[in-house]
């Protein structure tokens, strides 16, 4: 399975990716984006479980799936809101049972990301969903950690792991997951908050974030777009819970006060245009990425749950975002600079990534 998932690394800046002048048409823009050194912070590992791998893992684990073919399974990925998406997402996890399953899942994503010139990734995972099925935390974290080490060694992509609390499950369940994971905190970089936000405000997990922070972990949290009390939740995350990063958070463009606060605190936002790129105001869509960039917020662009979103990984997401948000080459470089600047990594590692990004921009004659 691992051999089938392996992919060539694009970090060497192939000849086709170089140019003397900035990209000026769709074809050259696509080449520019493909070769652009990237980081990704908002990707759910379980959301990278492609249908092909789902079938392979089900067969290996002696499970039956309610679909005859990969194509039939993909056609079932129909959702119209967050709850309907989450049902499909949770159902898909049932095939993940062993440490090797989690290894294959993580190595598969990292191979794909590396092939799209992602140099560094911080990946979410949802341990509560696995623990409640009897899968030990050691198998989950152990498999992912082995995959991270092998991917760094063999294909050159570095990565970190973020434990997410599933906000639509109980606070007690989240604390149990945190307690189970803390003996392995050296394999984690932070904690986050995901899943259905309705009736599950950030303060429900205040104790969890405090405990994780005391253990030396970073803190981020989802503030999904167009939710009830969205701006109140963003304020709570920024002020009361002292989040270091906001995932999604597009509705902040509706509050000049909160935008000013986020800018003053240097808070980065992980925007996922495929799923949450539009903020609704008075029945009209607002392009969240465009507005956030224009307001001077630190934003990165990310793929979220690509296996359930047309298998569009970060390059495809950036190509689409470039068109939808009229991003210039300089803005694309700025987005990746934001990403590397706000990564939870040592300064020397950050400087190395930024140097590669600046060299790439110079190769293309892009001044950012």
N, C-alpha and C positions, 0 to 999 in steps of 0.2 A: 504493500500500500504506500509506504514511504517513497519508493522509487517513482511511483505514478504521480505523486504530489510534487516532486522536486521540480524546480523551475530555474532558469538561468538568472543570474543577478544582473541588474541593469546599472549598477552604481559606477561603472567604469566610463560613463559618458561616451557611448558609441558614436561613430563618425556621423551617423544620420541625425544625432541629437544636437550637433554643433552647427552654428551659423554665424555669419559675420554681422547680420542685422537682426533686429527684433522680429518676432513672428508677425506677419501682416495678413495672413489668410487662415482659413479653417485648417488646412492641411499642416501648415507650419506651426500653428498654435497647438494642434494635437501633438506634434512631435516635441514641441517645447514642454508641454505638460507631462508627456510620458517620461522625459529624461530629467525632469525637475527633481532635485533631492527633496524628500518629503519626510514628515513625521506624522504619526496618527495616534490620537488620544481617545477617540470615541468610537470604539469598535467592541462589540460584545462577542466574545469567542463563540458562545453558543449560537449567535446569529451568523456565524460563518460556516455553519454546518450545512454544506451543500447536499442536495438530494442524492447525488451519486455516493457520497460518503455515508449518508444515512442508510442507504440500502446495504452498503458493504458492512457497516457496523451491525446492522440488524441481523444479517446473515451470520456474521461471526459470533454474535451473542445468542443465536437461536431464537430470534424474535420475528414475529410476522408483522408486516405493515399493511395498512388498508388500501394499498395502491399496487397496481400491477407493474407499473413502469415509472421511471424517473420523470418522464414527461407528464404523466397523470398526476404525480405528486406535485410537480411545479404548478400545474394548472389549479391546484387546490389552494394556492397561496393568494387568497382573495380576502382583503380586509378593507374596512372603511374608517376605522378609528383605532385608537390605542388598544382598547380591550379586545377587539376582534383580532388585531395583530398578535397580541400577547397569547391568545389561545393557541394560535398556530405555532408560535415560538416555543411555548412550553411543551406542547405535544411533541415537537421535534426532538426535545432533549431526552426522551425516554430511551433512546438507543445508547446513550452514554452511560456505561456501567463500570468499566475497568480503567486502571491507570493507563493502559495502552490506548484506550479510546480517547482519553483526554490528551495523550501525547499526539496521536494522529490528528486530532482536531486542531491543536495549537500549531503543530508543525505545518499542517496544510495552510492555515492562514498566513503564517510567517513566510512560507515559500511564495505564496501569491503576492504578499505585500512586497517582499524583496524584489520580485520580478517587475514590480512597478516603481522601483527605486525608493521605497520606504527604507530609510536608514535606521529608524528607531520607532518603536510602538509601545504604548501603554495600553494594555488590554483589560477590559472588564471580564469578570466571570460571576456567576450567580450560584454560590454554594448551597443556599437554602433549598433550592429545587432539587439538588442532588442528594443532600443529606436526608431529606424527607423520603427519598426512595431507597435509603439504606446504603448509599454509596459513601464510603468513608472519605473524610476530608483529605487524608493522606494520599488517596488515589487521585483525587481531583488536582490538588496542588502538585503532587509528585509528578504526574504525567505532564502537566503544563510546564513545570520547571525543567524537566529533562528535555522537552522540545525546545524550550528557550535556549538552553545551553548548546544543544546540537545545531540549532539554526544559527546561533552566533558563530559557532566554529566552522560550519560547513558553507553557509551562504552569506555570512557577514552582517546579518541584521540583529541589532540589539533590541531588547524588550524588557518591560517590567509588567507587573501584574497588580490589578486593582480589584479588591473584593467589593462587590456591590450588595447592599441591603435591598431586598425586594419589598418595596413599601406597601404593597397590598397584602403581604403576609403579616403575622403578628410581630410586635416589637420583641416579644420573648423569643420567637424563632430567629430573628435577626441577631439577638444577643447570643443565642446558642451557637450560631454560625461563627460569630466573631470570636467567642471563647474557644471554639474548636480550632480556629485558624491562627490565633495568636502564638501558639507554640511554634508556628512556621512563619512568624512575621519577617524573618530575614529573607523570605522568598516573596514578600509583598512590598509594594511601594506606597499604597494608599488604600482608602476605602471610598466607596461611592454610594449613590442612592438611585435606584431605577424602578421600573415597573409602573403600575397604574397610580397616577397622582391623585385621582379623585378621592376625597375624604382621607387622604394620607399626607398631611402637610409635613414639611421637613422637620418640624420640632418633635414629631413622633419619635425621632431617632437622635435627639440631642444627647442622651446618655451614651449612645453607641459612638457617636462622633468624638465625644470627650474622651472616652476610653481608648479609642483608636489613636487619637492625637497624643494622649499620654504615653502610648506605647511607641511613639515615634513615627507614626504613619501620617501621610498627607491626607487631605480631605477634599473631595469634590462631590457634587450632587447634581442630579438631573432637575431641571426646571423646564418641563415640556411646554411646548407652545400651545396657546389657546385653551388652557385649562381654567377651571374655576379658581378664582383668587390667585391667578398667575403672578401678578405683580407683588402681592402680599407674600407669596412663597419666595420670590426672588429677594425681597427685602429681608425676610427671615434668614435665608441662606447667607446673604452678604453681611448682615449686621449681627444677628443673634448667634448664628452657628459658625461664623467666620470661615466660610468656605473659601478655599484657595483657588477654586476653579468652578465654573458653572457649565454644565453640559446642556446643550440647546440654549435656552434662555432668551429666545428671540423676541419675546414680548417686552423686553426691557426697552426697546425702541419707542414704546408708548409712554415712557416716563423719563423726561429729561433729568429729573432729580436722581433716579437710580442710575442712569447712564453716567452722570457726573460722579456719583459715588463709586461706581465700578472703575471708572478711569482713574480716580484718585487713589484707589487701592491697587491698581494694576491687575485687576482680575481678568484672566483669560476666559474665553468662551469657545467651546467645541461645537461648532455648527455642523449640522448634518442636512444639507439641502434636499436630499432625496426624500426624507420623511418629514422634516420639520422646517423647511425653508420659507414657508409662507405664514405670516402673522395676519390674522383677520381683524379688521377694524371697520365697524359699521357695515359689515357685509362685503367689504372689499379687501383683497389680498395686498399685503405689503411684503416686498422682498426683504426678508430679515437680514440676509448676508450683506446685501448692498447698503442697507441703512446702518448696520452695525459698523461696517468698514468706514462709511462716510462720517460716522460719529466719532471715529478714532478709537474704537474698542479693539482690544487684542483678540482676534478671532483666528481659529484654525478651521480647516475643512476636513470632514471625516466621513466614513462610509456607514457607520452605525451597525446595521444588520444585513450585510450585502447578500447573503444567501437567500434572503426572503424579499430582497428588493431588486430583482432582476439580475442578480449576480454582478452588480456594478460595484467594483472596488474603487479605491481612492482615485486612480487615474480617470476612470469613467465618470466618477462623481465630479471631479474638477473640470473635466471637459464640458459636462452639462452645466455646471455652475458658472463657468466662464461665459457661456452664451446667455444663460438666464439672467445673470447679474452684470453683464457687460464688463467683466474683469479685464483690466489691462495686464500685459506681461509684468509690469512693475508691481501691480497689486498682487498677482500670483506669487511673486517672490516675497512680497511683504507678508502674505499669509503664512508661507513656510518659515519666514524669519520669526514671526510670532510663535509658531509652533516650537521651533528649536529653542527660542529664548525662554519659553515658559515650561519646558520639559523638566521633570524632576530627576535631574542628572547632575553629575559633577561638572564644574566649570570647564575643565580641560576637554571633556567629552563634548560639551556644548560648543566650545570654540572650534573644535574639529569639524562639527557638522556645519556651523555657520561659514567656515572657510570654504567648504565644498559648495555650499549654496552660492556664495559670492562669486566663486570662480565660474560656476555654471552661468550665472547671470552675465558675467563679463564675456564669456564665450559667445553669448547670444547678443551682445551689445545692449543689454537691458540695464538701465540705471534705475535703481529702486530707492 
